[in-house]
Amino acid sequence: MRARTLALTTLAVAAALTLTACQDDGTDTAQGAPSTAATAAASKAAPVAAPPSTAAPAASATPAGTGGSTGGAAGTGKPAKCLTADLTVTAVDATVTGDAEGTVAVELKNHSGKDCTIAGYAGVDLQAAEGTLSAQRSGEPVVSAVLKNGKSTYFGVSYPVNTTGGSGVRITKLVVTPPDETHSVTIPWPGGSLPVTDGSGSPVKVGPVGSAGQGE
């Protein structure tokens, strides 16, 4: 009878230990892994961070490296150069009695309606029946100037006077190409004839624009 009681007691202790172990397992599960309901509640309570924006930055209205004028005559405030089309070209005989050389004064008048810049030597060719004679530069210094609308500037063409008593070389046309231009203007030659030369060099000289005054 005592042996049976001891066996029952041992069985009861084992059952108690088994139940305690099961309760411990349930407690550990509750502490280590939240229930589905708890997880859902936590999700509702915690704010969700917005994903980083992937939109491209707005383009700048002014490209990098630019801003303002892009240069040229408008950017610098300096008038553009005088073109052949801007100028009225005329010439007069300006030889002074007694001078060893003849002189033709060439006028360049600005009729463009705007100011323009002019500087340097014009190209000058004298046309005759015998051919074309190109003037050489005099070597005088060049001065840049703004030619106002409606105003004129002048340069001189000097040549040897024919004193041989013969007809010499009769010049018929004067071809003028303004400085830094490729278009020419052909006008009548107002001066006298040139003496016949051996052709070793041009006896005609041209001064820079602005080197002569009206009537000089």
Secondary structure, 3 states (H helix, E strand, C coil): CHHHHHHHHHHHHHHHHHHHHHHHHHHHHHHHCCCHHHHHHHHHHCCCCCCCCCCCCCCCCCCCCCCCCCCHHHHHCCCCECCHHHEEEEEEECCCCCCCEEEEEEEEEECCCCCEEECCCCEEEEEECCEEEECEECCCCCCCEEECCCCEEEEEEEEECCCCCCCCECEEEEEEECCCCCCCEEEECCCCCECCCCCCCCCCEECCCCCECCCC
